[in-house]
Amino acid sequence: MQGKHLYEYTIVRIVPKVEREEFFNVGVILYAKQSKFIDMQYHLDTKKLKAFCPELDAEQIERNLAAFKSISLGEKDGGRIAEMDIASRFRWLTATRSSVIQTSKTHPGFSDSLTETMTCLFNELVL
């Protein structure tokens, strides 16, 4: 198994009405401790959002998803949480919360190429 990267990933979900527990996938966060790798990709399907819950503000959700990405990448506009180390950022992003944006439980895997795995997960689970 030489050359394989152990990674964890989580699915980012939109839960329009938390009390109904209905959701749809909008993104993936992939993290590999040994490789010091973290990335997030997301796509908000506004038609699907409007079908689920027309009263939600798609622009606000888009801004919140962009903040998730900034935090995961450690960008300055991600605030104090983005300044944390990679592992702490991943754990903060994947913490259980009862809000419109939630993440699944984390799932492990092995990969030869983390960027290719990220693309595959995103295409398979979000698009």
N, CA, C and O atoms as CSV, one atom per row, in Angstrom:
chain,resi,resn,atom,element,x,y,z
A,1,MET,N,N,0.818,-1.185,0.000
A,1,MET,CA,C,0.000,0.000,0.000
A,1,MET,C,C,0.867,1.255,0.000
A,1,MET,O,O,0.414,2.338,0.372
A,2,GLN,N,N,2.096,1.096,-0.415
A,2,GLN,CA,C,3.019,2.210,-0.468
A,2,GLN,C,C,2.525,3.270,-1.447
A,2,GLN,O,O,1.999,2.941,-2.510
A,3,GLY,N,N,2.696,4.540,-1.089
A,3,GLY,CA,C,2.274,5.616,-1.964
A,3,GLY,C,C,0.811,5.989,-1.805
A,3,GLY,O,O,0.359,6.968,-2.399
A,4,LYS,N,N,0.069,5.238,-1.024
A,4,LYS,CA,C,-1.343,5.547,-0.804
A,4,LYS,C,C,-1.464,6.581,0.316
A,4,LYS,O,O,-0.726,6.549,1.300
A,5,HIS,N,N,-2.408,7.487,0.138
A,5,HIS,CA,C,-2.689,8.513,1.142
A,5,HIS,C,C,-3.950,8.115,1.903
A,5,HIS,O,O,-4.996,7.879,1.300
A,6,LEU,N,N,-3.848,8.043,3.219
A,6,LEU,CA,C,-5.025,7.837,4.048
A,6,LEU,C,C,-5.751,9.178,4.138
A,6,LEU,O,O,-5.134,10.193,4.462
A,7,TYR,N,N,-7.048,9.192,3.858
A,7,TYR,CA,C,-7.798,10.435,3.905
A,7,TYR,C,C,-9.139,10.228,4.586
A,7,TYR,O,O,-9.591,9.101,4.784
A,8,GLU,N,N,-9.757,11.331,4.935
A,8,GLU,CA,C,-11.125,11.370,5.441
A,8,GLU,C,C,-11.881,12.364,4.581
A,8,GLU,O,O,-11.319,13.351,4.106
A,9,TYR,N,N,-13.152,12.094,4.388
A,9,TYR,CA,C,-13.973,13.073,3.689
A,9,TYR,C,C,-15.336,13.165,4.347
A,9,TYR,O,O,-15.774,12.253,5.048
A,10,THR,N,N,-15.985,14.272,4.108
A,10,THR,CA,C,-17.338,14.505,4.595
A,10,THR,C,C,-18.130,15.163,3.484
A,10,THR,O,O,-17.574,15.869,2.642
A,11,ILE,N,N,-19.417,14.931,3.488
A,11,ILE,CA,C,-20.313,15.549,2.515
A,11,ILE,C,C,-20.936,16.781,3.162
A,11,ILE,O,O,-21.412,16.719,4.295
A,12,VAL,N,N,-20.933,17.884,2.450
A,12,VAL,CA,C,-21.592,19.108,2.916
A,12,VAL,C,C,-23.015,19.077,2.373
A,12,VAL,O,O,-23.241,18.849,1.185
A,13,ARG,N,N,-23.958,19.309,3.262
A,13,ARG,CA,C,-25.370,19.198,2.914
A,13,ARG,C,C,-26.125,20.479,3.228
A,13,ARG,O,O,-25.774,21.225,4.142
A,14,ILE,N,N,-27.164,20.711,2.451
A,14,ILE,CA,C,-28.114,21.775,2.764
A,14,ILE,C,C,-29.334,21.089,3.363
A,14,ILE,O,O,-29.911,20.178,2.768
A,15,VAL,N,N,-29.713,21.542,4.546
A,15,VAL,CA,C,-30.875,21.022,5.257
A,15,VAL,C,C,-31.845,22.198,5.402
A,15,VAL,O,O,-31.825,22.898,6.414
A,16,PRO,N,N,-32.697,22.416,4.388
A,16,PRO,CA,C,-33.538,23.619,4.376
A,16,PRO,C,C,-34.430,23.787,5.604
A,16,PRO,O,O,-34.566,24.893,6.127
A,17,LYS,N,N,-35.025,22.714,6.055
A,17,LYS,CA,C,-35.858,22.752,7.259
A,17,LYS,C,C,-35.321,21.676,8.198
A,17,LYS,O,O,-35.600,20.488,8.036
A,18,VAL,N,N,-34.556,22.117,9.169
A,18,VAL,CA,C,-33.849,21.201,10.048
A,18,VAL,C,C,-34.807,20.210,10.714
A,18,VAL,O,O,-34.475,19.038,10.895
A,19,GLU,N,N,-35.978,20.686,11.068
A,19,GLU,CA,C,-36.934,19.817,11.754
A,19,GLU,C,C,-37.436,18.665,10.873
A,19,GLU,O,O,-37.881,17.645,11.398
A,20,ARG,N,N,-37.372,18.809,9.559
A,20,ARG,CA,C,-37.811,17.743,8.645
A,20,ARG,C,C,-36.693,16.748,8.318
A,20,ARG,O,O,-36.958,15.647,7.836
A,21,GLU,N,N,-35.453,17.138,8.581
A,21,GLU,CA,C,-34.277,16.302,8.343
A,21,GLU,C,C,-34.117,15.877,6.887
A,21,GLU,O,O,-33.514,14.840,6.611
A,22,GLU,N,N,-34.649,16.664,5.952
A,22,GLU,CA,C,-34.437,16.417,4.522
A,22,GLU,C,C,-33.228,17.235,4.091
A,22,GLU,O,O,-33.024,18.352,4.567
A,23,PHE,N,N,-32.433,16.676,3.193
A,23,PHE,CA,C,-31.229,17.386,2.779
A,23,PHE,C,C,-30.865,17.011,1.352
A,23,PHE,O,O,-31.366,16.039,0.788
A,24,PHE,N,N,-29.960,17.829,0.784
A,24,PHE,CA,C,-29.325,17.456,-0.474
A,24,PHE,C,C,-27.864,17.872,-0.407
A,24,PHE,O,O,-27.507,18.854,0.244
A,25,ASN,N,N,-27.028,17.105,-1.093
A,25,ASN,CA,C,-25.581,17.299,-1.056
A,25,ASN,C,C,-25.176,18.488,-1.924
A,25,ASN,O,O,-25.665,18.660,-3.040
A,26,VAL,N,N,-24.266,19.307,-1.380
A,26,VAL,CA,C,-23.757,20.446,-2.146
A,26,VAL,C,C,-22.234,20.492,-2.207
A,26,VAL,O,O,-21.676,21.275,-2.976
A,27,GLY,N,N,-21.554,19.674,-1.416
A,27,GLY,CA,C,-20.097,19.766,-1.429
A,27,GLY,C,C,-19.407,18.599,-0.762
A,27,GLY,O,O,-20.039,17.725,-0.168
A,28,VAL,N,N,-18.088,18.611,-0.878
A,28,VAL,CA,C,-17.221,17.587,-0.282
A,28,VAL,C,C,-16.016,18.301,0.322
A,28,VAL,O,O,-15.453,19.221,-0.272
A,29,ILE,N,N,-15.635,17.854,1.518
A,29,ILE,CA,C,-14.379,18.306,2.124
A,29,ILE,C,C,-13.516,17.062,2.279
A,29,ILE,O,O,-13.949,16.066,2.858
A,30,LEU,N,N,-12.299,17.124,1.761
A,30,LEU,CA,C,-11.378,15.998,1.845
A,30,LEU,C,C,-10.142,16.437,2.624
A,30,LEU,O,O,-9.591,17.511,2.380
A,31,TYR,N,N,-9.718,15.600,3.556
A,31,TYR,CA,C,-8.610,15.914,4.456
A,31,TYR,C,C,-7.682,14.711,4.567
A,31,TYR,O,O,-8.142,13.582,4.740
A,32,ALA,N,N,-6.381,14.947,4.469
A,32,ALA,CA,C,-5.378,13.900,4.673
A,32,ALA,C,C,-4.300,14.448,5.608
A,32,ALA,O,O,-3.524,15.328,5.235
A,33,LYS,N,N,-4.268,13.917,6.814
A,33,LYS,CA,C,-3.354,14.417,7.846
A,33,LYS,C,C,-1.891,14.318,7.434
A,33,LYS,O,O,-1.169,15.314,7.470
A,34,GLN,N,N,-1.446,13.114,7.039
A,34,GLN,CA,C,-0.029,12.913,6.721
A,34,GLN,C,C,0.429,13.771,5.543
A,34,GLN,O,O,1.571,14.229,5.509
A,35,SER,N,N,-0.455,13.983,4.590
A,35,SER,CA,C,-0.122,14.776,3.404
A,35,SER,C,C,-0.331,16.272,3.619
A,35,SER,O,O,-0.014,17.086,2.751
A,36,LYS,N,N,-0.870,16.622,4.790
A,36,LYS,CA,C,-1.198,18.027,5.093
A,36,LYS,C,C,-2.055,18.622,3.976
A,36,LYS,O,O,-1.780,19.704,3.458
A,37,PHE,N,N,-3.099,17.875,3.626
A,37,PHE,CA,C,-3.971,18.238,2.506
A,37,PHE,C,C,-5.384,18.457,3.015
A,37,PHE,O,O,-5.907,17.667,3.802
A,38,ILE,N,N,-5.988,19.533,2.558
A,38,ILE,CA,C,-7.403,19.765,2.791
A,38,ILE,C,C,-7.929,20.546,1.595
A,38,ILE,O,O,-7.265,21.448,1.085
A,39,ASP,N,N,-9.121,20.187,1.159
A,39,ASP,CA,C,-9.744,20.896,0.045
A,39,ASP,C,C,-11.249,20.782,0.196
A,39,ASP,O,O,-11.761,19.854,0.823
A,40,MET,N,N,-11.939,21.732,-0.385
A,40,MET,CA,C,-13.395,21.705,-0.417
A,40,MET,C,C,-13.854,22.128,-1.797
A,40,MET,O,O,-13.327,23.073,-2.384
A,41,GLN,N,N,-14.837,21.417,-2.302
A,41,GLN,CA,C,-15.517,21.815,-3.532
A,41,GLN,C,C,-17.003,21.817,-3.221
A,41,GLN,O,O,-17.501,20.967,-2.483
A,42,TYR,N,N,-17.699,22.782,-3.794
A,42,TYR,CA,C,-19.146,22.814,-3.606
A,42,TYR,C,C,-19.825,23.368,-4.846
A,42,TYR,O,O,-19.220,24.062,-5.663
A,43,HIS,N,N,-21.100,23.038,-4.956
A,43,HIS,CA,C,-21.959,23.560,-6.019
A,43,HIS,C,C,-23.368,23.653,-5.460
A,43,HIS,O,O,-23.955,22.647,-5.061
A,44,LEU,N,N,-23.905,24.857,-5.432
A,44,LEU,CA,C,-25.266,25.070,-4.949
A,44,LEU,C,C,-26.204,25.114,-6.135
A,44,LEU,O,O,-26.138,26.028,-6.956
A,45,ASP,N,N,-27.078,24.124,-6.222
A,45,ASP,CA,C,-28.101,24.066,-7.265
A,45,ASP,C,C,-29.287,24.890,-6.767
A,45,ASP,O,O,-30.085,24.413,-5.960
A,46,THR,N,N,-29.396,26.118,-7.246
A,46,THR,CA,C,-30.429,27.026,-6.734
A,46,THR,C,C,-31.841,26.567,-7.099
A,46,THR,O,O,-32.787,26.844,-6.363
A,47,LYS,N,N,-31.992,25.873,-8.222
A,47,LYS,CA,C,-33.315,25.333,-8.584
A,47,LYS,C,C,-33.754,24.279,-7.567
A,47,LYS,O,O,-34.909,24.249,-7.143
A,48,LYS,N,N,-32.825,23.429,-7.192
A,48,LYS,CA,C,-33.136,22.400,-6.198
A,48,LYS,C,C,-33.436,23.046,-4.847
A,48,LYS,O,O,-34.347,22.622,-4.136
A,49,LEU,N,N,-32.664,24.073,-4.502
A,49,LEU,CA,C,-32.891,24.785,-3.242
A,49,LEU,C,C,-34.290,25.394,-3.218
A,49,LEU,O,O,-35.007,25.266,-2.226
A,50,LYS,N,N,-34.676,26.050,-4.302
A,50,LYS,CA,C,-36.012,26.670,-4.383
A,50,LYS,C,C,-37.110,25.619,-4.313
A,50,LYS,O,O,-38.169,25.871,-3.739
A,51,ALA,N,N,-36.873,24.433,-4.895
A,51,ALA,CA,C,-37.865,23.356,-4.837
A,51,ALA,C,C,-38.032,22.848,-3.399
A,51,ALA,O,O,-39.145,22.559,-2.960
A,52,PHE,N,N,-36.923,22.746,-2.678
A,52,PHE,CA,C,-36.970,22.290,-1.295
A,52,PHE,C,C,-37.586,23.333,-0.376
A,52,PHE,O,O,-38.419,23.016,0.474
A,53,CYS,N,N,-37.169,24.574,-0.555
A,53,CYS,CA,C,-37.566,25.618,0.393
A,53,CYS,C,C,-37.445,26.994,-0.273
A,53,CYS,O,O,-36.394,27.630,-0.189
A,54,PRO,N,N,-38.510,27.453,-0.931
A,54,PRO,CA,C,-38.445,28.711,-1.681
A,54,PRO,C,C,-38.100,29.941,-0.845
A,54,PRO,O,O,-37.595,30.928,-1.380
A,55,GLU,N,N,-38.363,29.894,0.445
A,55,GLU,CA,C,-38.107,31.078,1.267
A,55,GLU,C,C,-36.647,31.247,1.699
A,55,GLU,O,O,-36.288,32.286,2.253
A,56,LEU,N,N,-35.807,30.248,1.456
A,56,LEU,CA,C,-34.396,30.389,1.811
A,56,LEU,C,C,-33.680,31.334,0.854
A,56,LEU,O,O,-33.990,31.385,-0.337
A,57,ASP,N,N,-32.726,32.074,1.384
A,57,ASP,CA,C,-31.949,33.048,0.619
A,57,ASP,C,C,-30.728,32.344,0.006
A,57,ASP,O,O,-29.752,32.068,0.703
A,58,ALA,N,N,-30.791,32.063,-1.281
A,58,ALA,CA,C,-29.709,31.351,-1.977
A,58,ALA,C,C,-28.394,32.124,-1.906
A,58,ALA,O,O,-27.330,31.518,-1.779
A,59,GLU,N,N,-28.453,33.438,-1.987
A,59,GLU,CA,C,-27.221,34.240,-1.928
A,59,GLU,C,C,-26.539,34.112,-0.567
A,59,GLU,O,O,-25.312,34.042,-0.493
A,60,GLN,N,N,-27.327,34.082,0.508
A,60,GLN,CA,C,-26.753,33.929,1.844
A,60,GLN,C,C,-26.126,32.547,2.003
A,60,GLN,O,O,-25.043,32.417,2.574
A,61,ILE,N,N,-26.791,31.534,1.508
A,61,ILE,CA,C,-26.236,30.182,1.589
A,61,ILE,C,C,-24.950,30.096,0.778
A,61,ILE,O,O,-23.984,29.470,1.215
A,62,GLU,N,N,-24.928,30.713,-0.390
A,62,GLU,CA,C,-23.712,30.745,-1.219
A,62,GLU,C,C,-22.569,31.418,-0.458
A,62,GLU,O,O,-21.435,30.941,-0.503
A,63,ARG,N,N,-22.853,32.519,0.239
A,63,ARG,CA,C,-21.817,33.199,1.038
A,63,ARG,C,C,-21.319,32.290,2.169
A,63,ARG,O,O,-20.123,32.248,2.459
A,64,ASN,N,N,-22.242,31.569,2.798
A,64,ASN,CA,C,-21.857,30.661,3.886
A,64,ASN,C,C,-21.004,29.507,3.368
A,64,ASN,O,O,-20.044,29.101,4.023
A,65,LEU,N,N,-21.348,28.977,2.197
A,65,LEU,CA,C,-20.533,27.911,1.598
A,65,LEU,C,C,-19.148,28.435,1.219
A,65,LEU,O,O,-18.148,27.736,1.385
A,66,ALA,N,N,-19.092,29.659,0.713
A,66,ALA,CA,C,-17.802,30.276,0.384
A,66,ALA,C,C,-16.958,30.445,1.651
A,66,ALA,O,O,-15.738,30.280,1.611
A,67,ALA,N,N,-17.602,30.771,2.771
A,67,ALA,CA,C,-16.887,30.887,4.047
A,67,ALA,C,C,-16.341,29.518,4.471
A,67,ALA,O,O,-15.212,29.432,4.952
A,68,PHE,N,N,-17.117,28.465,4.302
A,68,PHE,CA,C,-16.639,27.105,4.580
A,68,PHE,C,C,-15.380,26.820,3.768
A,68,PHE,O,O,-14.400,26.291,4.294
A,69,LYS,N,N,-15.412,27.173,2.489
A,69,LYS,CA,C,-14.251,26.927,1.619
A,69,LYS,C,C,-13.049,27.750,2.088
A,69,LYS,O,O,-11.933,27.235,2.145
A,70,SER,N,N,-13.267,29.011,2.421
A,70,SER,CA,C,-12.173,29.872,2.911
A,70,SER,C,C,-11.555,29.309,4.180
A,70,SER,O,O,-10.336,29.332,4.351
A,71,ILE,N,N,-12.398,28.807,5.060
A,71,ILE,CA,C,-11.896,28.208,6.301
A,71,ILE,C,C,-11.092,26.958,5.975
A,71,ILE,O,O,-9.991,26.777,6.495
A,72,SER,N,N,-11.628,26.099,5.124
A,72,SER,CA,C,-10.916,24.852,4.815
A,72,SER,C,C,-9.557,25.124,4.187
A,72,SER,O,O,-8.595,24.408,4.465
A,73,LEU,N,N,-9.464,26.138,3.354
A,73,LEU,CA,C,-8.203,26.456,2.679
A,73,LEU,C,C,-7.279,27.346,3.515
A,73,LEU,O,O,-6.145,27.614,3.118
A,74,GLY,N,N,-7.763,27.801,4.667
A,74,GLY,CA,C,-6.936,28.633,5.536
A,74,GLY,C,C,-6.722,30.042,5.001
A,74,GLY,O,O,-5.697,30.665,5.277
A,75,GLU,N,N,-7.686,30.542,4.239
A,75,GLU,CA,C,-7.568,31.884,3.653
A,75,GLU,C,C,-7.862,32.956,4.700
A,75,GLU,O,O,-8.627,32.729,5.637
A,76,LYS,N,N,-7.247,34.118,4.532
A,76,LYS,CA,C,-7.396,35.212,5.488
A,76,LYS,C,C,-8.840,35.622,5.715
A,76,LYS,O,O,-9.223,35.933,6.843
A,77,ASP,N,N,-9.654,35.626,4.653
A,77,ASP,CA,C,-11.046,36.049,4.819
A,77,ASP,C,C,-11.900,34.981,5.511
A,77,ASP,O,O,-13.103,35.171,5.688
A,78,GLY,N,N,-11.279,33.854,5.905
A,78,GLY,CA,C,-11.963,32.806,6.664
A,78,GLY,C,C,-12.000,33.077,8.154
A,78,GLY,O,O,-12.577,32.299,8.913
A,79,GLY,N,N,-11.389,34.173,8.582
A,79,GLY,CA,C,-11.430,34.551,10.001
A,79,GLY,C,C,-10.478,33.742,10.858
A,79,GLY,O,O,-9.552,33.100,10.363
A,80,ARG,N,N,-10.731,33.790,12.165
A,80,ARG,CA,C,-9.833,33.156,13.139
A,80,ARG,C,C,-9.784,31.631,12.990
A,80,ARG,O,O,-8.746,31.012,13.225
A,81,ILE,N,N,-10.889,31.045,12.605
A,81,ILE,CA,C,-10.907,29.585,12.458
A,81,ILE,C,C,-9.981,29.163,11.320
A,81,ILE,O,O,-9.338,28.117,11.399
A,82,ALA,N,N,-9.911,29.963,10.272
A,82,ALA,CA,C,-9.039,29.655,9.132
A,82,ALA,C,C,-7.557,29.721,9.520
A,82,ALA,O,O,-6.708,29.186,8.807
A,83,GLU,N,N,-7.247,30.368,10.633
A,83,GLU,CA,C,-5.865,30.464,11.105
A,83,GLU,C,C,-5.420,29.202,11.844
A,83,GLU,O,O,-4.229,29.015,12.093
A,84,MET,N,N,-6.370,28.339,12.192
A,84,MET,CA,C,-6.035,27.109,12.913
A,84,MET,C,C,-5.273,26.154,11.995
A,84,MET,O,O,-5.246,26.339,10.779
A,85,ASP,N,N,-4.656,25.132,12.590
A,85,ASP,CA,C,-3.973,24.128,11.768
A,85,ASP,C,C,-5.013,23.330,10.979
A,85,ASP,O,O,-6.208,23.389,11.271
A,86,ILE,N,N,-4.542,22.587,9.978
A,86,ILE,CA,C,-5.435,21.878,9.058
A,86,ILE,C,C,-6.372,20.929,9.796
A,86,ILE,O,O,-7.573,20.913,9.527
A,87,ALA,N,N,-5.837,20.143,10.718
A,87,ALA,CA,C,-6.668,19.178,11.445
A,87,ALA,C,C,-7.773,19.883,12.227
A,87,ALA,O,O,-8.919,19.432,12.218
A,88,SER,N,N,-7.447,20.966,12.893
A,88,SER,CA,C,-8.445,21.702,13.677
A,88,SER,C,C,-9.521,22.314,12.784
A,88,SER,O,O,-10.698,22.330,13.143
A,89,ARG,N,N,-9.113,22.816,11.619
A,89,ARG,CA,C,-10.102,23.365,10.680
A,89,ARG,C,C,-11.060,22.268,10.215
A,89,ARG,O,O,-12.273,22.470,10.176
A,90,PHE,N,N,-10.503,21.104,9.861
A,90,PHE,CA,C,-11.351,20.004,9.405
A,90,PHE,C,C,-12.318,19.587,10.508
A,90,PHE,O,O,-13.503,19.384,10.241
A,91,ARG,N,N,-11.840,19.458,11.727
A,91,ARG,CA,C,-12.700,19.047,12.844
A,91,ARG,C,C,-13.776,20.109,13.110
A,91,ARG,O,O,-14.915,19.762,13.423
A,92,TRP,N,N,-13.434,21.386,12.991
A,92,TRP,CA,C,-14.426,22.439,13.197
A,92,TRP,C,C,-15.489,22.371,12.102
A,92,TRP,O,O,-16.682,22.464,12.392
A,93,LEU,N,N,-15.070,22.211,10.855
A,93,LEU,CA,C,-16.010,22.152,9.740
A,93,LEU,C,C,-16.937,20.944,9.825
A,93,LEU,O,O,-18.086,21.018,9.390
A,94,THR,N,N,-16.456,19.840,10.375
A,94,THR,CA,C,-17.250,18.613,10.419
A,94,THR,C,C,-17.974,18.415,11.748
A,94,THR,O,O,-18.592,17.373,11.966
A,95,ALA,N,N,-17.904,19.393,12.628
A,95,ALA,CA,C,-18.609,19.292,13.909
A,95,ALA,C,C,-20.124,19.220,13.682
A,95,ALA,O,O,-20.658,19.852,12.771
A,96,THR,N,N,-20.797,18.447,14.520
A,96,THR,CA,C,-22.246,18.322,14.427
A,96,THR,C,C,-22.889,19.665,14.731
A,96,THR,O,O,-22.555,20.329,15.712
A,97,ARG,N,N,-23.821,20.048,13.864
A,97,ARG,CA,C,-24.543,21.300,14.071
A,97,ARG,C,C,-25.962,21.130,13.567
A,97,ARG,O,O,-26.230,20.294,12.704
A,98,SER,N,N,-26.862,21.921,14.106
A,98,SER,CA,C,-28.249,21.892,13.630
A,98,SER,C,C,-28.541,23.229,12.970
A,98,SER,O,O,-29.203,24.099,13.536
A,99,SER,N,N,-28.031,23.361,11.767
A,99,SER,CA,C,-28.241,24.578,10.992
A,99,SER,C,C,-28.530,24.165,9.555
A,99,SER,O,O,-28.575,22.974,9.246
A,100,VAL,N,N,-28.723,25.128,8.693
A,100,VAL,CA,C,-29.057,24.829,7.304
A,100,VAL,C,C,-27.900,24.131,6.590
A,100,VAL,O,O,-28.130,23.274,5.737
A,101,ILE,N,N,-26.668,24.485,6.927
A,101,ILE,CA,C,-25.498,23.813,6.343
A,101,ILE,C,C,-24.956,22.828,7.378
A,101,ILE,O,O,-24.578,23.209,8.486
A,102,GLN,N,N,-24.929,21.558,6.992
A,102,GLN,CA,C,-24.447,20.506,7.880
A,102,GLN,C,C,-23.481,19.611,7.108
A,102,GLN,O,O,-23.416,19.660,5.880
A,103,THR,N,N,-22.737,18.796,7.845
A,103,THR,CA,C,-21.855,17.826,7.209
A,103,THR,C,C,-22.225,16.418,7.673
A,103,THR,O,O,-22.767,16.223,8.761
A,104,SER,N,N,-21.919,15.448,6.820
A,104,SER,CA,C,-22.151,14.052,7.168
A,104,SER,C,C,-21.096,13.605,8.169
A,104,SER,O,O,-20.186,14.362,8.511
A,105,LYS,N,N,-21.227,12.380,8.629
A,105,LYS,CA,C,-20.140,11.770,9.384
A,105,LYS,C,C,-18.948,11.652,8.437
A,105,LYS,O,O,-19.113,11.642,7.217
A,106,THR,N,N,-17.755,11.563,9.005
A,106,THR,CA,C,-16.574,11.437,8.150
A,106,THR,C,C,-16.405,9.983,7.712
A,106,THR,O,O,-16.785,9.052,8.421
A,107,HIS,N,N,-15.826,9.818,6.529
A,107,HIS,CA,C,-15.589,8.505,5.943
A,107,HIS,C,C,-14.119,8.421,5.548
A,107,HIS,O,O,-13.581,9.379,4.993
A,108,PRO,N,N,-13.453,7.287,5.823
A,108,PRO,CA,C,-12.039,7.134,5.475
A,108,PRO,C,C,-11.844,6.481,4.111
A,108,PRO,O,O,-12.766,5.896,3.543
A,109,GLY,N,N,-10.631,6.596,3.610
A,109,GLY,CA,C,-10.275,5.923,2.369
A,109,GLY,C,C,-8.789,6.030,2.110
A,109,GLY,O,O,-8.066,6.718,2.831
A,110,PHE,N,N,-8.339,5.340,1.069
A,110,PHE,CA,C,-6.953,5.422,0.612
A,110,PHE,C,C,-6.960,5.914,-0.823
A,110,PHE,O,O,-7.855,5.579,-1.598
A,111,SER,N,N,-5.962,6.707,-1.173
A,111,SER,CA,C,-5.905,7.300,-2.505
A,111,SER,C,C,-4.476,7.393,-3.001
A,111,SER,O,O,-3.548,7.633,-2.229
A,112,ASP,N,N,-4.313,7.198,-4.308
A,112,ASP,CA,C,-3.022,7.454,-4.954
A,112,ASP,C,C,-2.868,8.939,-5.257
A,112,ASP,O,O,-1.759,9.473,-5.237
A,113,SER,N,N,-3.993,9.605,-5.540
A,113,SER,CA,C,-3.989,11.031,-5.872
A,113,SER,C,C,-5.161,11.700,-5.173
A,113,SER,O,O,-6.319,11.464,-5.516
A,114,LEU,N,N,-4.852,12.533,-4.193
A,114,LEU,CA,C,-5.913,13.183,-3.414
A,114,LEU,C,C,-6.760,14.118,-4.274
A,114,LEU,O,O,-7.974,14.200,-4.087
A,115,THR,N,N,-6.138,14.814,-5.202
A,115,THR,CA,C,-6.923,15.725,-6.048
A,115,THR,C,C,-7.854,14.944,-6.968
A,115,THR,O,O,-8.986,15.368,-7.201
A,116,GLU,N,N,-7.397,13.816,-7.490
A,116,GLU,CA,C,-8.274,12.987,-8.327
A,116,GLU,C,C,-9.408,12.378,-7.503
A,116,GLU,O,O,-10.547,12.296,-7.962
A,117,THR,N,N,-9.088,11.959,-6.297
A,117,THR,CA,C,-10.112,11.406,-5.416
A,117,THR,C,C,-11.149,12.468,-5.084
A,117,THR,O,O,-12.349,12.191,-5.065
A,118,MET,N,N,-10.685,13.675,-4.825
A,118,MET,CA,C,-11.599,14.784,-4.532
A,118,MET,C,C,-12.554,14.992,-5.704
A,118,MET,O,O,-13.764,15.109,-5.509
A,119,THR,N,N,-12.018,15.037,-6.903
A,119,THR,CA,C,-12.846,15.236,-8.101
A,119,THR,C,C,-13.857,14.112,-8.261
A,119,THR,O,O,-15.024,14.360,-8.563
A,120,CYS,N,N,-13.415,12.880,-8.059
A,120,CYS,CA,C,-14.322,11.729,-8.183
A,120,CYS,C,C,-15.441,11.781,-7.150
A,120,CYS,O,O,-16.609,11.582,-7.484
A,121,LEU,N,N,-15.087,12.049,-5.899
A,121,LEU,CA,C,-16.103,12.139,-4.838
A,121,LEU,C,C,-17.116,13.245,-5.148
A,121,LEU,O,O,-18.324,13.054,-5.012
A,122,PHE,N,N,-16.603,14.394,-5.562
A,122,PHE,CA,C,-17.477,15.526,-5.870
A,122,PHE,C,C,-18.433,15.184,-7.002
A,122,PHE,O,O,-19.634,15.439,-6.908
A,123,ASN,N,N,-17.898,14.608,-8.068
A,123,ASN,CA,C,-18.746,14.248,-9.213
A,123,ASN,C,C,-19.778,13.180,-8.852
A,123,ASN,O,O,-20.926,13.238,-9.295
A,124,GLU,N,N,-19.365,12.220,-8.058
A,124,GLU,CA,C,-20.236,11.101,-7.709
A,124,GLU,C,C,-21.296,11.478,-6.672
A,124,GLU,O,O,-22.439,11.031,-6.764
A,125,LEU,N,N,-20.924,12.295,-5.692
A,125,LEU,CA,C,-21.811,12.551,-4.559
A,125,LEU,C,C,-22.559,13.880,-4.609
A,125,LEU,O,O,-23.540,14.067,-3.889
A,126,VAL,N,N,-22.104,14.796,-5.448
A,126,VAL,CA,C,-22.734,16.126,-5.486
A,126,VAL,C,C,-23.376,16.418,-6.825
A,126,VAL,O,O,-24.546,16.794,-6.885
A,127,LEU,N,N,-22.621,16.248,-7.903
A,127,LEU,CA,C,-23.156,16.630,-9.213
A,127,LEU,C,C,-24.118,15.606,-9.787
A,127,LEU,O,O,-24.643,15.799,-10.883
